[in-house]
Each structure stands twice: as structure tokens, then as C-alpha cells.
Amino acid sequence: MDLDALLAPVLATARAHAAEVDAEGAFPRHAIDDLRDGGLLGLTVPVEAGGLGAGPHELVTALSAVAQACGSTAMVYLMHVVAAGTVAAAPPPGRPALLRQLATGEKLATLAFSEPGSRSHFWAPTSQAQTDNGDRTRLKSRKSFVTSAGSAGVYLVSTLTSPELAPAAEAPVPVDVFAVDGDTDGVVVAGTFRGLGLRGNASAPMTFDLTAPDTDRLGQPGSGFGLMMEAVMPWFNLGNAAVSLGLAQAAVDGAVAHTSGARLQHLGETLAQLPTIRAQLARAGLELETTRSYVYTTATSIATADPAAQRQVLGVKAVANDAALRITDIAMRVCGGAAFSEHLPLERHFRDARAGGIMAPTADVLYDYYAKVLTGQPLF
Ligand SMILES: Cc1cc2nc3c(=O)[nH]c(=O)nc-3n(C[C@H](O)[C@H](O)[C@H](O)COP(=O)(O)OP(=O)(O)OC[C@H]3O[C@@H](n4cnc5c(N)ncnc54)[C@H](O)[C@@H]3O)c2cc1C
């Protein structure tokens, strides 16, 4: 697979539409179409299911490249890839074609986990499923943010397991995850999204009020928590870190280009020839390099099932999210009024970078969990 060649048209489209996606809060349809046409929506889906069979390294490379071009596109892409990986881990028996549909991009997927009741604690839905007629489940949940709301073809919806069904395994929270098609009666986009950044993400609230066949459940009753920890979190955390990495890279590139070109004519030098500016650029560049190393180290640990992977999966998102905050902040600072007045795309990267750390699991929750692992305490 020549990932660079597959990515080239996507990046060109994402770059061309990024400003408009941001200014108008428009869903990045064109770039997502290109991802689908290039087979990239199936990036990590196994080849036998119609995907490209790529691993964590390729995911980091693809997402960070897309994020450099357009943060909104990258986050929509990430949610799809993670949803597809979750379906691959526990395919719903009633939907044998679903994984292939996600691999080919016939359906765009996303996660509908966060609820107003449990906020960023995505693993603990408060909505309660009820068994209906023995082999169907009543779902009634309100979700607070769903990326690609209204544009996805399938939503992975979490809920507390019906009390009538014994959880398959002991878990801190008995959770079920159902695959629900976007055109099902009772699937409603219940608000709009107008975020500080990632404005094309359509991360709007949704309600799900429907009866689903039990065969649309991913895995056994009560197994959703394990699925979230084992199938969702490693890929989501790594991919979210990659998006932060891409935004940080774009900020450094933009800051270097601007400070190298902007001249102080009366002194006969550029901004980059000022030692204070260079010191700031050094901080940004070094933090970018160390973050990239940690992100790829984590990708290797996941790919090789290294015992360090569990700890690194917790650390990588927090590290990259916070690095992107600092790096985009430096870029804004060294580019001065040109950045502040939107003459450069840097303020978009600055705003987009603010989303990563508050997406669940949030950076602060991850620091807490990382330290729990360090000190041998249970996570839940
Ligand atoms: C752009 C965007 C896209 C999103 N897309 C999706 C999606 O596709 N699907 C989905 O399910 N959700 C999605 N979300 C929701 C997201 O994952 C979080 O659930 C949401 O941002 C939480 O917001 P809140 O205000 O409810 O957070 P709160 O839970 O109220 O958190 C507020 C603060 O408290 C901190 N905090 C909370 N608990 C702890 C703790 N135990 N220890 C330390 N600090 C803590 C948090 O870190 C945060 O700083 C998205 C959010 C955004 C912003």
C-alpha cells in the first residue's frame, strides 16, 4: 500500500476546503468522499473484510497528515476508523455486511457514547435499555455530542444493559453497544454544533428512541465496557493524539514560514532572526519532536502488544493534546497580529487544537489514570 499516494488527493481536497469548512461550520463532505474513493475509510479494517489492513503506524501517519490540512476532516475520519475497529472486534450477528460497508465507506460511522448525565465519563451511560419481546431492545438515550451527527450512516450507541440480561462478564458498568442506522425512525439530531474549533465536525446532540433487534448488539449483553476499553480506547487515544500532532505540526510549519518571511525593514532582518522568536520556535519544534516520538512509540507498542501499551495508551492522548495547546499558543504568539487577525490559518489550528483534550477520555482523566497505573491502583 502506497499510503502517501492514497492520501495525496484527500490532502489536496481537505486543504482546499478547510477555510470554508471552518468559517461555515460545513461538514467536510468533499474530503470524506475522497477518503472513501481512495479506500482510506477502510484503512485499519482487515483485508478479508474489504479494508486495507493497516496498523497503528499508518493510522498515525494518515490522521496527522489529514489534520495538518483540515482538523475537522481528521476528527470525522478518526471517529469512523474507531467505529469500524469496534465493529471488527465484535461484529453484530444481525449485520454481517456492516464491516464491509464501513471498509468501503458505503456507510460512514461514528460513536454516540457521551451523555449529559455522565458527561465525559463515556464508559458510564446513564440511559437504560429495556428488553422488549424477548429478542429486541428498547433504546432511549440522549447523547450530548456525536461527531458526524446527521451525516453518519451508522451510529454505535451505548446504553446501560437491560436489567433482564445477565452481563456476560463482570464489568464496572454493564454497557451494551448497538449499531443503529442513521435512517432508522427515532434517530434524531437534537441540536446544532457551533464549536470554538473543529467547526465542520457536526458534533451535535442526538436522541435515539427506538427498538433494535438484539442481533444488532456488538458482543454479548454487558460486554460493552470491555469493548470500550479494549477496542475503542487504544485506537481512539492514539488517533486523537495523531490529530493533535498534525495540528501542532501545521502550527510549527506556519510559524516558521511566517517568521522567516516577515521582515522588519528598518532593521533589515526577519522575525526569525530575533533571538526571542527563535527561542519560542525552538520550544515549539522540540515539543513537536518529542511528542511525535512518543506517539510513534505508542503505535509500536500497540502493534506489538508490548506490555507498556496499556500505560502509553493512557499517556499518549494527554501528552499530545497538551503539547498541541502549547505549540499552537506559541505559533500564535510569534506570528503576532498576522495570526490574530486571521491573515494566517494559524488561529484555526489554535482553535481546533482546543478540542482534543476535552474529548473523552479527557486529558485530565488520562493523567489521573496514568498515575493510577504507575502507582498500581485499579483504574475503576
Ligand atoms: C469536538 C467534539 C467532538 C465530540 N465527538 C464525540 C463523539 O463523536 N461521540 C461521543 O460520544 N462524544 C463526543 N464528544 C464528547 C466528548 O467526548 C466529551 O464527552 C465532552 O467533551 C465532555 O464535555 P463535558 O462538558 O460534559 O465534560 P465534563 O465531564 O463536564 O468535564 C469538565 C472538566 O472536568 C474534568 N473531569 C471530569 N472528570 C474528571 C476526573 N475524574 N478527573 C479529573 N478531571 C475530570 C474534565 O477533564 C474537564 O476538564 C465530542 C466533544 C467535542 C468537543
PDBQT file of the ligand as one rigid body, heavy atoms in Angstrom, charges set to zero:
ROOT
HETATM    1  C1  LIG A 401     -15.458  18.405  19.065  1.00  0.00    +0.000 C 
HETATM    2  C2  LIG A 401     -16.042  17.332  19.916  1.00  0.00    +0.000 A 
HETATM    3  C3  LIG A 401     -16.424  16.146  19.326  1.00  0.00    +0.000 A 
HETATM    4  C4  LIG A 401     -17.004  15.129  20.097  1.00  0.00    +0.000 A 
HETATM    5  N1  LIG A 401     -17.406  13.970  19.494  1.00  0.00    +0.000 NA
HETATM    6  C5  LIG A 401     -17.984  12.991  20.221  1.00  0.00    +0.000 A 
HETATM    7  C6  LIG A 401     -18.448  11.781  19.607  1.00  0.00    +0.000 A 
HETATM    8  O1  LIG A 401     -18.351  11.600  18.389  1.00  0.00    +0.000 OA
HETATM    9  N2  LIG A 401     -19.028  10.843  20.379  1.00  0.00    +0.000 N 
HETATM   10  C7  LIG A 401     -19.159  10.993  21.721  1.00  0.00    +0.000 A 
HETATM   11  O2  LIG A 401     -19.659  10.091  22.368  1.00  0.00    +0.000 OA
HETATM   12  N3  LIG A 401     -18.740  12.126  22.347  1.00  0.00    +0.000 NA
HETATM   13  C8  LIG A 401     -18.153  13.120  21.625  1.00  0.00    +0.000 A 
HETATM   14  N4  LIG A 401     -17.726  14.278  22.229  1.00  0.00    +0.000 N 
HETATM   15  C9  LIG A 401     -17.942  14.444  23.669  1.00  0.00    +0.000 C 
HETATM   16  C10 LIG A 401     -16.645  14.334  24.451  1.00  0.00    +0.000 C 
HETATM   17  O3  LIG A 401     -16.082  13.061  24.315  1.00  0.00    +0.000 OA
HETATM   18  C11 LIG A 401     -16.897  14.634  25.928  1.00  0.00    +0.000 C 
HETATM   19  O4  LIG A 401     -17.877  13.774  26.420  1.00  0.00    +0.000 OA
HETATM   20  C12 LIG A 401     -17.356  16.035  26.142  1.00  0.00    +0.000 C 
HETATM   21  O5  LIG A 401     -16.472  16.928  25.518  1.00  0.00    +0.000 OA
HETATM   22  C13 LIG A 401     -17.380  16.287  27.632  1.00  0.00    +0.000 C 
HETATM   23  O6  LIG A 401     -17.810  17.592  27.866  1.00  0.00    +0.000 OA
HETATM   24  P1  LIG A 401     -18.396  17.973  29.320  1.00  0.00    +0.000 P 
HETATM   25  O7  LIG A 401     -18.532  19.424  29.361  1.00  0.00    +0.000 OA
HETATM   26  O8  LIG A 401     -19.621  17.159  29.571  1.00  0.00    +0.000 OA
HETATM   27  O9  LIG A 401     -17.191  17.468  30.250  1.00  0.00    +0.000 OA
HETATM   28  P2  LIG A 401     -17.159  17.287  31.814  1.00  0.00    +0.000 P 
HETATM   29  O10 LIG A 401     -17.235  15.832  32.123  1.00  0.00    +0.000 OA
HETATM   30  O11 LIG A 401     -18.140  18.191  32.476  1.00  0.00    +0.000 OA
HETATM   31  O12 LIG A 401     -15.680  17.750  32.144  1.00  0.00    +0.000 OA
HETATM   32  C14 LIG A 401     -15.335  19.074  32.584  1.00  0.00    +0.000 C 
HETATM   33  C15 LIG A 401     -13.916  19.032  33.094  1.00  0.00    +0.000 C 
HETATM   34  O13 LIG A 401     -13.838  18.132  34.211  1.00  0.00    +0.000 OA
HETATM   35  C16 LIG A 401     -12.751  17.265  34.033  1.00  0.00    +0.000 C 
HETATM   36  N5  LIG A 401     -13.005  15.972  34.685  1.00  0.00    +0.000 N 
HETATM   37  C17 LIG A 401     -14.104  15.200  34.595  1.00  0.00    +0.000 A 
HETATM   38  N6  LIG A 401     -13.942  14.067  35.275  1.00  0.00    +0.000 NA
HETATM   39  C18 LIG A 401     -12.711  14.093  35.805  1.00  0.00    +0.000 A 
HETATM   40  C19 LIG A 401     -11.948  13.210  36.599  1.00  0.00    +0.000 A 
HETATM   41  N7  LIG A 401     -12.423  12.037  37.017  1.00  0.00    +0.000 N 
HETATM   42  N8  LIG A 401     -10.685  13.575  36.941  1.00  0.00    +0.000 NA
HETATM   43  C20 LIG A 401     -10.173  14.782  36.549  1.00  0.00    +0.000 A 
HETATM   44  N9  LIG A 401     -10.852  15.664  35.797  1.00  0.00    +0.000 NA
HETATM   45  C21 LIG A 401     -12.100  15.331  35.411  1.00  0.00    +0.000 A 
HETATM   46  C22 LIG A 401     -12.603  17.115  32.544  1.00  0.00    +0.000 C 
HETATM   47  O14 LIG A 401     -11.287  16.719  32.211  1.00  0.00    +0.000 OA
HETATM   48  C23 LIG A 401     -12.918  18.515  32.055  1.00  0.00    +0.000 C 
HETATM   49  O15 LIG A 401     -11.746  19.292  32.095  1.00  0.00    +0.000 OA
HETATM   50  C24 LIG A 401     -17.156  15.310  21.495  1.00  0.00    +0.000 A 
HETATM   51  C25 LIG A 401     -16.749  16.528  22.078  1.00  0.00    +0.000 A 
HETATM   52  C26 LIG A 401     -16.198  17.519  21.309  1.00  0.00    +0.000 A 
HETATM   53  C27 LIG A 401     -15.792  18.799  21.974  1.00  0.00    +0.000 C 
ENDROOT
TORSDOF 0
